[in-house]
Amino acid sequence: MNLPQNSLPKGNPLPLIKAAVCHEFGQPLRIEEIELRAPAMGEVEVTLDAVAICHSDISYAEGAWGGSLPAVYGHEAAGRVSAVGDGVRGLAEGDSVIVTLIRACGTCRSCASGSPTICETPYDGDKGPIRTAQGGKLHQAMATGGFAERVVVDQNQVVKIDDDIPKDSASLIACGVITGVGAVVNAAGLRAGQDVVVIGAGGVGLNAIQGARIAGARRIVAVDMSEEKLAVAREFGATDGVLATGAKPWSEAKRAMGRGADAVIVTVGAIPAYDTAPRYLASGGKVIMVGMPHSGAMSSYEPVMLAATGQGMVGSKMGDVVIQRDIPWMVDLYSQGRLKLDELISGRWKLEDINEAIADTKSGAARRNVIVFDH
C-alpha cells in the first residue's frame, strides 16, 4: 500500500539517492544523499537522465522569492518512469517522459477553465516525497526537486515522449521552451503577419523568437544588451536586432518594423525592461509579462497611454500551456527540425559540478546548461 506525503512509519528506511541541496540562500548547493519514498496514489517515480538549470532555480536558491529550506530545486527534467503508484493511467515503467513543475489538480476553477498553470490547489513541498538522509524535513521545490537522480511527481506533471528523443534536449521543453513558445502562441495569440518584439535573448527569449517564427510573424525584433546574443537570436528566427543600451531602443525597433509591435514579450526580470516595454507597442498591442523580477521590485508606466491606445499588459505563467496538449506538438516540431532544441544547450555537466554550471549560467553567456546523469 502506498502512503501519501511523508507518512511512512518511523524506522522504515527509505532508498537513498544523490541530490544537490540548498541549505542556505546564496550559498553553494551541497551534493548529498537524501531519502525518496515510493510513489503514492496517482504518482510516478522518474529516474532522470537530464535536468536543465533555469534562472528561476537560481533566483530561488538566492532567496529572491523566499521559501522553505533545506530544499532541492530543479524543474526542467526528462528521464524514464521507474515506478508507478496505484491509480496511474497511461504510463508504465520504462516510458520516456518529460517532467514539468505544473502540478494541476484538474478540478479547481482554473484547471476546469483550461488554465492548469495557475491551478488554485496548493502543494506543500515540505510534505513531499523527499527527506534528508536522517529523515528530517526537505522541501521539494516547485513540486519537482529535479536536481536529484530520481523524482516522485504527480502523473499529471509528466508527458510521455518517444524513446529516440534525446533526454538532454527534451528536458528544455519542460519550462524554457513551453514558457517562451507558449507566451507567443497562447498568451499573445499571435497571428500570421503580425509583428513581435522579444526583450531578452536568453533561453526563454530564444524560444519566444522560435514561437513567433513558427506562428508566422512578419517581423521579429530581438532586444538585448549583447551583440553576441542578438546574433544568436537571428539564428533562431529574429529578423532584426536592437541593442537595449541605446538611447531609445523602442524607436529603432519601430523603424525596423515600420510600426509598433502587436506583441512585446518581456522574457527577463529586469525592471528597466518592464518600464520601457509599452513604448514598443502599436495601438491595440499588448505586453506579455514573462520574466520574473525579485519580490518587492516595482515597475511604473503611464496608464493613460494604454487606455487611450487600447493597449494592454498581461502576465503569462509557463506559457499558459496545457502540457498534454502543447508538449506533444512541440516535440513533433523538434522531430521535423522546425523547433531548435539541441542548439539551445550551452554545456552538459555532472551533478557534482552543478555549482560551476550555475556560475556559468549566471555569467549571462549560457543559453541553457544541462545536468546529465550517467546511469
Secondary structure, DSSP 8 states (H G I E B T S, - for coil): ----TT-S-TT----EEEEEEB-STTS--EEEEEEE----TTEEEEEEEEEE--HHHHHHHTTTT---SSEE---EEEEEEEEE-TT--S--TT-EEEE-S----SSSHHHHTT-GGG--S---GGGSSEEETTS-B-EEGGGT--SBSEEEEEGGGEEE--TTS-HHHHHHIIIIIHHHHHIIIIIS---TT-EEEEE--SHHHHHHHHHHHHHT-SEEEEEES-HHHHHHHHHTT-SEEEETTSS-HHHHHHHHHTS-EEEEEE-S--HHHHHHGGGGEEEEEEEEE-S---TT------HHHHHHHT-EEEE-SGGG--HHHHHHHHHHHHHHTSS--GGGEEEEE-GGGHHHHHHHHHTT--SEEEEE---
